[in-house]
Every structure is written in C-alpha cells, then in structure tokens.
C-alpha cells in the first residue's frame, strides 16, 4: 500500500470521503435512470441550478437573509441565555425566583408555539427571530448555569486566600472555569439555530433559503429543493466548524480540546 | 536538589514573620466539637508542625488560622495590634496545587494582587521552574504543580505560610526534595510557617516545634532541638519515636540518644 499521504493530509481527506462517495453514487444512479428525474434530480443538474441562482442573485439574496436571521436570533437568544445563566449561576436567590419558570417553558415543544407566534407576529422577521432566539436560549442558559455551578470550589477558596476582589474572582476563576460548558452550549445552540430557522422559513416566510425551497415546491423544481437542502447541510457544517474553532481558541489550555 | 537562588525580592522584605496566639479556641460542626479550648502561642518566624490522626481537627485548626472558617469559641490574637482578622499576607498551600488550568504557569504565580512579572519570574526561579513559565499547568507533574503553588505563595512575600499536607500526594523522592526546598525558603525569608501533616518524620525534619493534636486538644507540644539541615540520625529517631509512641498510645519512653545525654551532662 502506498503510504505517501502524511497523517495530516489523511485527516483532511478522510472526513470528505463519505460525502463524495454518496455524491458519486447519486450521480451514477440518476444518470443511469435507476432513480427517476422526477424523484431526485442529478447532482450535475443541481450544480447548474446553483450556478444559475448565483448568477441571478436569488441565492445570495436568500442566503443573506437567512444568515442574518440566524445570526440575530442567535445573538439575542444566546445573549439572554448567557445573562440569565450567569445571574442564576451566581445568585441562589435569582435561581429560586426564575429557574423553575424557565424549566417549565423549556418543556414546551418549540413548534407548539408556532400558531400562537404567527398570530402575534405575522410572517415577518419577528417570528423567525422569536423562534430562533427561544430555541437558542435554552442550551446556552442551561450550560452557562451548569458551568458556573460546577467550577471547582477549591479554586474559589484559593482565590479568597489570595484576597482576590469579587470582580477578579469572576473574571479569572468563575468565568474561565465555566467556559468549557458554555461553549458546549454554544455549539449545541448553533445547530438548533439552523434547525429552527428551516422550519420557521418553510412555514412562515417570504424570503430565505427555506422559503426558496417551499416556493420551488409549488413549481415542482426538485433541483432547487435539493439545492436548498444541500446548502443547509453546508451551513450546519460551517457553524459547527466555527464552534470547534472557538473551543480551540478559548480552551487551548485544556488537553481534552486540543488533540495532539 | 533545587537551585535556590537569593531572591532580591524576598530578601529585603522588611517585616518577616508574624506571631499570633490562640485563646481558648474552639470549633464545632453541628454541635459536634472538633477543637476545644485550644491555647497556643506561635512566635514570629517559627516553624510549627501539627500532627495527628485523620479527623483530629488539625486541618480545621489551619483553616481557622487562615480565616477560611470562623471559630465557634475563643479568638486568634495577632501580634500586631492593628491586625484584626487574618493578616493580609497569609498564604495557604493546599494538598492539591489549585492552579488555574487556563492560565500559564507564570500567570498563575502572578495571581496575587500586585505581583509583577519580575517578582513572579523570581519566585519561579526559586523553586527551580524558571524554564516552565509559559507552560500550561496540565503538562506539569504533581510535584512541579506543587512547586508552582509554592512559588505563587512566595511571590506575594507572605508573613505567614500555612501548609495543609501539601506533600501528601507526592511520591517519596519528590517529597524529600520539596521538604528541603520549603526548609531553605523558610530559612531565607523568615516567614512564620504552620505545617499540617500526618507524617511524623516530615514534622521532625522541618519544624522547630511539633504539636500533636488528639481529639481536638493539644496532646503534646515539643521543641525539636536538632541542628539544620537535619540528618535522620539517632537524635532524629528519638523525637520521631517520642511522638509516634504518644500517637499510638505506647507506654515506653524512648531512650534519649547518647549525644543527647552527653549534651545534658555538660549543661
């Protein structure tokens, strides 16, 4: 066996082998006619559609709108989740006052709220932001809260021996100690962002990738539908890589997160 | 052993140790007394070892002195009149190093307020870890972590150093190295030191004075009259046996070593 490929190169190639294989199988089975064009368009056809929609600006327009919604929703929901998690993690009183309410809301299936939200917000931007924010809120809140509560009490005691001020105790011990858990929440929340956004955009929207797919259904444009799905997959992968980079950047002290 | 260099920073610390007195100090948890009626006076610069079986209250005593817990009865009177509560320059070395894993070795040493880069680097040099400044604590061995923790305590020029079995988790060889490191740093800087340990020979090797605590009371309080650095000779064995016999409840008195007897004749 030829072993010229360095382990590093293998690491880059290996994750993409399966997707490429599936793509090849897809192409072969559709062009050979095993799968009807009306069931699944050829990958090349989808690639053409990709080129077309980029040229006409439709894709970038919709992609931009979806990305904006995802980002804003993530920032709002994640920001509130982080703030509340921080507050309840640090204060037992705040926890008593709010945590059980939050747990109650958490157990409502997100999309059970959809009819209510459509009546409240219509199908404008607000409903997408509201749904994404709510979806993102819980993982960020729970992990921030848990992260702060699980900071090693020995380290906090050490900080007190060193007469650290309350502020620097939080800045140097509590927050960094909670960070691994917070980033797990962020990573999870990024995944949820796209999930919620897809549903929200297919149900109630007049632009965005989800809308593009739903609109294509009306005209039986299978290639556009498949293109939208592929784009979602790539976006999901992109945000997961982003989360991984964040972990590597902020947790480089932690041997668990920095593979050698 | 470790290259113990003279640190400009520590050598000219004006006030060296600090003395204190325990007055009828008592501590109970949920009505169960752990320490009771403890009276003790510690001189500035003294090295006191506290030994005892697990659960005898020796760690509680240290935590009271450190101000990490408040006594149920009695008080701790500090040598200096103005010093109410635990004086600021008290540092504790715990059994675990308690380094912040997200800070480099140097930044961990700089944790104490007002420690600049040079002081921290000096302290690391004193414990023989100058070359590890930029490493993460996770790559250090247990002994090295404990040395970083020691450097962190020293960097803020403590006047009182409290050691809560800091060598308990280390292997035998690293322990001996750490003991002589602690002894030489103490001799150099002159801070008051309280060492809590269950290792009698460690106590005899390092301390001016050994306290044995049994059931929350001081059962034995003896001065170790041996020259430093201490060899494990017959004089050493005498003190070791004396304390061990008391701990284990053996009746026989150990024979004073020959040297010791000669010394007493000459007086």
Interface residues (C-beta under 8 A of the other chain):
Chain A: X152 X154 X155 X157 X158 X159 X160 X161 X162 X163 X164 X165 X172 X173 X176 X177 X179 X251 X253 X254 X255
Chain B: X66 X68 X88 X90 X91 X92 X94 X96 X98 X100 X101 X102 X103 X111 X112 X113 X136 X137 X138 X139 X156
